[in-house]
Amino acid sequence: MLVKRALATLRRLLSGHTRRLPVTVLACVFTVLVLAAVLDCPDLLLRTTLHYWTNREGTRASSAVAHVGTNSDGTLRTPIPAFILRTFKSADRLDIENAAMNGSDSARERMTWFKTWEGHNPNHVQIIFNDDDADRFIKGTFDPYVVKAFYKLPRIVQRADMTRYLMLYEFGGVYTDMDTECFTPIDQWTYGHQMVRAIVGVEMPGTTNDGLDQIVQWTMAMAPKHEFLDDVIRELSHRVHTNTREFLTHVDNVVPITGPGLWTDVFYDYLRKKEFDPKAVIGMHRAYKLIGDLVLLGRVHFQVPFIFSMHRFSGEFKDGWKKKQEKLLVSPADISTEETKDSPPASIKLNRTIPHRILRPMRSSSRRQLKTMLTPSQWHWFNSWEHENPTHLQLLFGERDLDRFVKGAFSKKIGAAYFKLKRELRPLFGRYLMLYIFGGVSTRDSVECLRPFSEWDGVDDRTSLVLSVEMNGKLGDSVIAASPKNPFIRDLIAIIAERIRTTSEEWLDKNAFVAAAIGDLAVIEIGKQYKFNASAAETSTTGYTKSSDILLLSSKYAVGEDAIFKIHEV
């Protein structure tokens, strides 16, 4: 308590007016000395204090970020992807910023905290899920055993807890709460160990029944599909399925069912499974421990003096989950949460090759702002994909998001080609880059969805690539669906990057170049290399051809009674 009060005093003083600077400086020095005496880490406390005062929001250049290397496909060899994952009541940054400014959000500095993550991590892209995003993502990605567990949870905070684990499992990256602040760049969290696949930290000492330390659950980093996260999701689902709604509803059971209690229990079980004694890391303060592919960080990293990140605990605020009288949640009509006799599945994910995702590189990631940029017809076409596909997550990247994504996921060679393009042309290349990393459905802005993707003729769970023949009888780029790391998309990216590299600046925005290098002519060329036969699809009695896991749709699916999408003239 003394430490918290001293640090709060320090924060207030650091935000004081410049005319009181001498008094502020003296008071700060005194506070730092008190804290240093208590914590026995004066050097780290001084580092945090100087950071807070001089470089809080961060001004790091992209070139300062070190990379382990590049894979043969042009992606960066980074076990933990450069994503910062969040959950919040709104995924629209304009709404988040306005709420902080007008006082409807009691955490007035939320956007300041938010921006520290971008300032110190210029090659990371932030992905925020609201409740609708979480619903779509979970229904379309995970096994019914997991989905039922999610919808049995009666509290918003519990579902937010579970969503973070599922997001981390699927995408990888860093998850951090919306009330946290970044002090040290993420790429420095591994202390130089290059192939780390999981990062967690000590929060509070000796909180478990057997005297082990509690593990931080509000900020953590993982590679996708990490075994530890698989264990967490399975144990959480088990605890939900084996307890009553009354038990799950009680506020005191939030922490042990979905929160830090669960996270800590499973972490130490994971260490034991790896034949590592948890008692060997009790009381870690300044140190860190590399355990297989996992780094456990001592307490100073996420607690006072917060050398990596600070949690502001807005849950304690007047509208935080601990204080607010919230309405309990019920399951949607399409999800049964009756007592399940299902046994835990072999895989917690659905066995689906093309993920249920709609990939959207647009001018803005704010839907409210995007609505003002598009015509009413374009806005209708945009929304048609979500309306027809209720279990598809729409990943919406604005211009800055797409720039960060490219820097954090791809080699300098591919990045140079992307940034050589004028800003209005970058989404045309960026859609393939998103498709390669995330997988899903990518569509031009002028295409309207008329039928759910899962009902398209020829599509099944094993389909890995869907291309369509357009009205000219040739392969087109209006709609493409693909699995993550699909070789066709890989080769498409390679030829586009090479054509941009070898084209002079004055030709980059010519219509002929756009069609040949980034548009349908590039798709046609790679299609020839793969020996795709558009004519066979056009003359097929079924309206499509399917070879192994690759589906070619004829042009009839873009017109007439059988149309599954419509390409509009703009």
N, C-alpha and C positions, 0 to 999 in steps of 0.2 A: 504493500500500500504506500509506503514511503517513497519507493521508486516511482510509482505511477504519479503521485502528487508532484514530485520533483520534476518529472518529465513534462507534466502538464504545465507547470510553471514556466519551464523552459520554452515550451511552444508559444505560450502567451507572450513571453518577452521577445521572442524572435519575430513576432508579428507586430511589434510596437512601432510607433512613429519615429522617423529619423531624427526629429528634434530632441528625442529622449535617448539618443544613441549612446552617450557615455554611461548613463545609468543602466541602460539595457545590457551593454557589454559587461559591466561589472557584475550585474546580477546573473548574467549567463555564466560567467566564469565561476561564480560561487556555486550555482546549481550544478554545473558540470563536476566541480570538485566533490560536492556531496555525493552525487551519483557514482563517481569514480571510486570513492572510498567504500561505498556499499557494494558495488559490483566487481571491484577488482579488475577493471578493464578500461583504464583511463584513455588508452590510445584509441580503442574502438569507439568510445563515447565521443572523443574529440572528432574522430572521422565523421561520425553521424551528424554531429552538431555543425561542422563545417559544410557538409553536404546540404543539410537542411537550409542553411543560410545562403549558400552560393550557387547551388546547382540542383535545386529541388526538382524542377520539371524536366531537367535533362536536355542537353543539346548535342547528343552524340551523333556523329556522322556514320552513314552506312558503311563506309570504307574501314571504319575502326573495328568492325565485327569480324572476328577470325573464324575461318571455316576449316574443318578437318580435311576436306577434299571434295572431289566431284565424282559421281558415279558415271558409268559409261552411257547412261541415258540422258545425261545433262542435268540431273538433279543433284543437290548438295548431299554429301554423305553426313547427314545429321540424324542420329538416332531419335532425338526428341524434336519434332517439327516446330517451326517458328510460328506457332499459333498461341494466342492468349485467349483462353476460353472463359466466358462469363455467363451467368444467368441473372436476369433482372425482370422486373414487371414490364419494362419496355425495352425493345431492342433498337429503338430509334434514338440516335445520339442527340438530335435536336430536342426531343422530349426530355431526355435525361438532363441536358444542360438547362433547359428552361425551368424544369422543376427545382433544380438546385438554386437558380437565380431568383425565382419568385417566392421561394419559401415553402412550396408544397412538399418538397423533400426536406426533411429536417437536417439532413447531411449536406449543408450548404457548400462544402468543399468537395463534393463527390467528383465533379469534373476535373478539379485540380489533381485529385488522387488518380483518376482515370488517365489523365495525360502523362503522368510520370511513367507509366508503363510504356507508352509510345516514345516518350522523349529519351529514355535510356535503352530502348530496344527498337531502333529504327527499321529493322528488317523483320519485325514480328507484326502480324495482322491480328487485330482483336475481333473475335467472333462472339456475339452476344445472342443468347437464346431468350425469348420471352416464353410465356406459357404455351402459346400456339405452336411455336417452333419446337418446344420440347415434346408436345403431344405428337406432332407429325414425325419427328425424328425417332421417338421411342416405338411408336406403333409400326413404323416402316422398317425398323432395323433389328429389333430384338425378338427373341423367342417369347411365346405367350406366357411362359412361366415367369419371366422377368416383367413383362408388360402388366400382368395381373397384379404382381407385387407392387408396382408403381402406383396403380390406380386404387389399391387398397389403402394407401397412405392418406390419412385424413387432413394433414396439415400442409400448407404451402411450403414451409421451410423444409419439411421432410422430402417433398418431391423435388425441391431445389437441390437438396443433398444428393439424392439419387441421380438426378440429371447430371450433376458434375462428374460423377463416376462414369456414367455412360458416355458422356461427351469425351472424356479423357481416354476411355477404352477405344472408342471408334476413331477419333482423330489424332490423339496424342497432342502433346504441347504442354503449356502451363495453364492450370486452372487457378484462378484467384478470385476471391470475392470482390464485389463492387465497392467495398469500403476498405480497400487496401491501397498501400502506397509503395511504389518500387524505389529502392535506394541504390541497388547495384544491378548492372546489366545481367540478364539471364545467362548469357553465354559464359559468364565468369563464375557461375554457381557450382561448377564441377571441379574447381581448383586444378584445372589442366588435364583432368582425366577425360579423354576424348570420346570414348564409346559408352559413356554412362547412359542408361536407359530409364532411370528412375531417380528422382530427387525428393526427399522428404526431410522434415526438420523436427527437432525436439521443441515442445511448447512449454509444458509444465512438469517439474520433477516429481516423481514418486506418487502419481495419482491412481495407479491401478491397485487392485487388491494385493498383488504380489510385489508392490513397490517399484514397478517400472514407470518410466516417464510417459506422459501423454504426447502424442505425435500431432503436429500441426495438420489441420484438415482444411484450412481456409486458403492455403497456397501450396501447390505441389506440382511437380512436373513428371511426365511419363511418356514413354514411347507408346504408340498405339498397340493394342492387344497385349499389354504387359500382363504376365501371369499374376502378379499381385492384385491388379485391378479385377481380373477374372475372379479371384478369391473373394474380393470385397463384394462384388455384385452378387455372387452366389450366396454368401453368408447373409447379406442384407435381405435378399429375397426369401431365404429360409426363415429369418427372424420375423419377417412380415407374415408369411404364410402360417406360422406356428403360434401367432398371438392374436388375441381378439381385437376388434375395433376399439373397444373401451380402453384397452391397454395402450394401443398405438396412439390414441387421442391425447392421453395425459401428457402435459407439457414436460414433466420430469423424464419421460421416456423418449424424447426426441434425440438426446445425445447418445444413449446406448443403442438405439435402433438404427438410426441413419447418420448420426453425427460423429464427433471425435471419439466417442466411446467405441463405436463399431470400428472405425478406421484404425484406432490404436490396437484393439484386440486382434484384428486380422493381420496387422503389420507384424506383431510379435509371433503370431502363428506362422506367418510366412517365413520369418527368420528361422524358427525351429524346423520348418520343413526343409530349409536349406542347410540344416545342421549347424546353425550359428546360435550361440547362447545369448539370449537377450540381456542377461545380466552384465554382459561384457560392455554394454553401452549405456548403463545407468549413469545419470548425472553428467552427461557430456555438456560442456559449457562452451569453450572456445574451439574445441577440436571438431573434426569430422571423421567419418568412418566409411571406407569403401567396402561394401559387402556384395560380392559378385558384381552385377551391373547396376547396383543401387548405391547412391550416396546418402548417408544419414548425416545431417548437419546439426551441430551443437546449438544450444539454446540462444546464443547471442545473435544468430542469423535472423530469427523471426520474433524474438523478444528483445527487451532492452539489452543492448543499445541498438537493435534493429539494423544490423549492417546490410541485410539483403532486402527485407520488406517489413512493413508495419501494418498491423490490423487495427482499424479504428473502432471496431465493435459497434457499428450503428444499430445492431440488434438491441442494444441497450437504450437507444434513443426513444423518444415518445411514440414514434410510429414504427419502431423495430418489432421483430416478431415476438420477442419476449414480453413486450408491453402491450401490444395491440390485441384487442379482442377480435380475432378473425373468425370468419364463418368457415365451418368445417367443410371439406371438399367431399364430393361424391364421385362415383365412377361414371364415365359417359355411357350412354345407352348401348353403344356397340362393344363394350367391354364387360364381360361377366366376371365378377369378383366373388362368386359363390365359393364356398370352401373347396379348394382345389386338392385333388389327389395326384396331381402331376408330380412326377419325380423330377429332380434337377436334370436339365437337358445335357446332351453331350456337348453342345455348343450353345452359348447364351445368345448368339446371333442367329437370325434367319439365314438359311442357306440360299443366298441370292447373289448372283454374279454382278449384275448392274445395280448399284445402290439406289434406293428411292430418294433421289436428290435432283433438284432443278438448279442449275448453275447459272447465275446471272451477274455478269460484269456490266455495271451500269454507270451512269454519270454520278450517281449519289447512292449511298447506302441507306439514306433516310427515305422511307416510303412517303412520308408527308411531303418532303421536298420533291421527290420523284414524280408525284402526282401532278405537281405544278409544271414540271418539265415536259410531260407527255401530253399528247392530245387525248380527248376522252376515248377515242377508239384504241389508241395504243395502250392506255391504262387498262381497258377492258381485256385486250389480248394478253397483257402482262399478268393480270389476275386469273385469267382462264386456266393457266397451268396449275395454280394452287387449287382452284375451285374443282377441277376435274380429278385432281390427284391428292386426296385428303391425307394420305400417308407419305407424301413426298415433302421433304424439307427443302425450302428454297434458300439457297446460300446467295445472299445479295452483297456483292462487293462494289463499293464506290471506287472512284478513280484512285484515291490515296490508298485504299485497301488493296487494290489490285497491284499498285506499284510495290507496296510492302511485301505482298505475297510473292511476287516474282523475285525480289531481292533475297527473300528468306528461303526460297525453295529451289531455285535454279542457278545454274552456273553463270559465270560472268559472260560467257559467250552468248548464251540465250538471253540473258539480261540486256546485253548490249544491243541485240537485235530488237528486243521489245522497246527499249528506250530510244532507239533511233527513229521509231515511228512517231508521227504527230499524235498528240494526246487523244484526239477523236478516233484514231485508228487502232489504238492499243487494245481496246476490248475485243476486236476481231481476232487478234492473236491470243489475247488473254483467255478467251473462252476455251481454247484448246489446252492451255496450260492448267486451267482449273479442272478441265475434264480429265486430264492425265493424273493429277494428284487425287482428286476427290472421287471421280467416277460419277455417273448419273446421266441426266438428260441436259443437253445444251441446245439452245434454240436461238435463232435470230429474233430481234425485237418485233418483227412484222408477222410472226407466226402465232396463230390462235389455236389453242388446244380444244378439240371437240370430243375426245373420248379419253378415259383414263389409260395411262400407259400400260397397266397390267392387263388391259383388255385388247391391246393391239394384237392383231393376228400374227401368229408365229413367235410372239414373245413368251419366254418361260424363264424359270429361275437359272437355267444354264446359259442363256443368251449373254454373250459378252460384248457384242457390237451390233448396232442397228444403224443402217444407212438407208436413205430414200432416194428414189429416182424422181426427178422433177419433170415438169411438163415438156422440157426439151429432149427427154429421153435419156438424159445423162445423170450421173450421180450428182447430188447437190449437198450444200452445207447448211440448209435451212434448219434441219433437225438432225442431230446426231446423238446417239446414246452409247455409252461405253463403260466398261469396267475400269477401275483404277489401274494405272500402269499398263494400259492396253497397248500392244505393240503397234497397231495401226495409228493410234494417236501419237505415239512416240515418233514414228517415222514422219508423220505429218508435221510435227513440231520441228524436226530436224530440217526438212526441206524448206519450210517457211523461214526459219532462222537464217539459212544459207542464202536464200533469195534476197532477204532484207539486207544481209551483210554485203552482197555484191551489187546492190542497186544504189545509184547515186541519189543524193538527197533530193534533187529537184524532181525525180520521178516517183518518189515514195507515195505521193498522194494522188497519182493519176489513176483513173478508173481501171485502166488495163492492168496496171501493176497490182491493184487491190484484188482484182478477180484472179489473176494468175498466181500471186504469191500468198494471199491470205484467204481467198474465197474458194468458190466451187472448183476452179481449175486445178488448185492444189489437191483437193479431195479426189478429183478424177485421176490425176497423175499417180497418186499413191494407190488408188483403186486398181489401176492397171498393173502395178507391181504385184498386187495381191491377187490378180486375175479375177477380179469381181466382174460379173457379166450383167450389166444393166438391161440389155435386150432380153435376156432370159427371164428376168424379173417382170418385165413389161408384158411378155407373152405367156407367163405362167397362168394356169387355170386357177390357182389359189390366190394370185395377186402378189405373191412374194416367192423368193427362193431362200433356202436355208442350207448352208453348208456347215456342218458341225455346229459351232456356237455363233455363227455370223449370219445375220438376217438382212436381206435386201428387200425393201418394200417398193412396190411399183407405184407409178404416179397416180393410180386410181385412189390411193389413200389420202391424196391431197385435194380431191374434187369429188362431187357427187354424193350419192347415198352412203357410200362406204368410207367417206372421208374421216380420218382420225385427227387431222389438223388442217388448217387452212392458211395458205401463204398469201398475205395481203400485199397489194402494191402500195408503196409509200414514196 
